[in-house]
Amino acid sequence: MEEFKIYIVEDDKWYSELLRHHLELNPDYHVKVFEDGTSFLKALPESPNVVCLDYSIPDINGAKLMKRIQEISPSTSVIIISGQEDIQVAISLLKQGAYDYLIKDENTKDRLWRSIINIRESDQLKKEVTQLKKEVGKLYEEDKSFIGESDGIKDVKALIQKAAKAEITVSITGETGTGKEVVAKSIHYTSQIKGPFVAVNVSAIPKDLLESELFGHEKGAFTGANSRRIGKFEEANGGTLFLDEIGEMDPNMQAKLLRALQEREIVRLGGNKSISIKTRVITATHRNLLEEVSKGTFRQDLYYRLIGLPIEIPPLRERKNDIKLLAQSFAINFSEQNGMGNISLTPAALTKLKTYSFPGNVRELKAIVDLAAVMCDDNTIDESDITFHSNGLEMDSLLESNLSLRGYTAKIVQHFLDKNNGNVLKVAKRLNVGKSTIYRMIQSNDVKI
């Protein structure tokens, strides 16, 4: 777990050190001691998790000090520790928001320990609920991009339902921008798994730091490791760990991952204690892992451990009929988020979108529609509002067309005319044809400027 900050405000040095020593038996607890309320208030903006407050602190009344804590750091829990067993005072402070009221005696430190454990568990639960709400909200927004009626998407949705019924490892493949993380989240949130969804982009983490990121580390494990830190496997315990771009993982780390999956336990970096894990693993990659295995860059035993239920997401160019549904959804979402009123696409705009091969897939389509929504007039996206980000001729789209040689020639000429703002002389030179050839194509309506 992450560092847990506890502040002790106590003018009795011996007693405060007794409490500090007792609490620091837990290495995750970071304890600070203050002898008076004034010095404590100067440090309060750091927002500790818990304040153990002596009610009889000399310079500031305990009730007033608690009120200041609630004003400056409302998320901080306050435990009052008093030498006076005054029931009315205790009830009053508890009504005002104190988490607990403890009397100073030989059992105080043990009751304090239990009270802090309860606070920590409550804080962790609140964080998990908040994170779950964020994830569900984000999933709702992202799931709008997982739209389609093509056979390929229907197959993917069917596999998601099968994967959700059992805790089988799932491997997702697909080009960049096809929605691999959306599929992973759909599996997680439609399953019976109650734990969190934790995503790790393997390619975004330096290989020297990946072991600590996945397995965590103990205090002092390496330079800069000032406290214990749990890794993503522990964070996702009882839930789902999504390893994106698994094909980028270093071979040495692959061996450690394989052991963790086989033994269902991990060891924090710098530690020697085995920690049991019950984490579902979903992986994703844009690479062909079988080819990587044959090249020797990906372990064959790890490949078979991870393959589980394979789901391949088709690229957008192979499901042209989904483009209309996706584009309309993106336009509606963008207009709602920006208070622009309903934005629609003309048939000509949709036709233009269908001629493009979308090397960036669904992610690129969203970017194109968002830009078109900004550029359009009267909340209507026309073909002139659509700008493709690729600089090259879309040969995939061109070759998919069932055209005659004359038709292909017109497509090529039209592309360069559009790219060069209708400059016939420039296009003729670029294609090494006579300008009269292009003018004849314009006269016959094969191309337009």
Buried (B, 14 or more C-beta within 10 A) or exposed (E): EEBBBBBBBBBBEEBBEBBBEBBEEBEBBBBBBBBBBEEBBEEBEEEBBBBBBBBBBEEBEBBEBBBBBBEEBEEBBBBBBBEEEEEEBBEEBEEEEBBBBBBBEEEBBEBBBEBBEEBBEEBEEEEBEEEBEEBEEEBEEBBBBBBBEBEBBEBBBEBBEEBBEEBBBBBBBBBEBBBBBBBBBBBBBEBEBEBBBBBBEBEEBEEEEBBBBBBBBBBEBEEEBEBBBBBBBBBBBEBBBBBBBBBBBBEEBBEBBBEBBEEEBBBBBBBEEEBEBEBBBBBBBBBEBEEBBEEEBBBEEBBEBBBBBEBEBBBBBEBBEBBBBBBBBBBBBBBEEEEBEEBBBBEEBBEBBBBBBBBBBBBBBBBBBBBBBEEBEEEBBBBBBBEBEEEEEBEBBBEBEEEEEEEEBBBBBBBBBBBBEEBBEBBBEEBEBEEEEBBEBBEEEBBEB
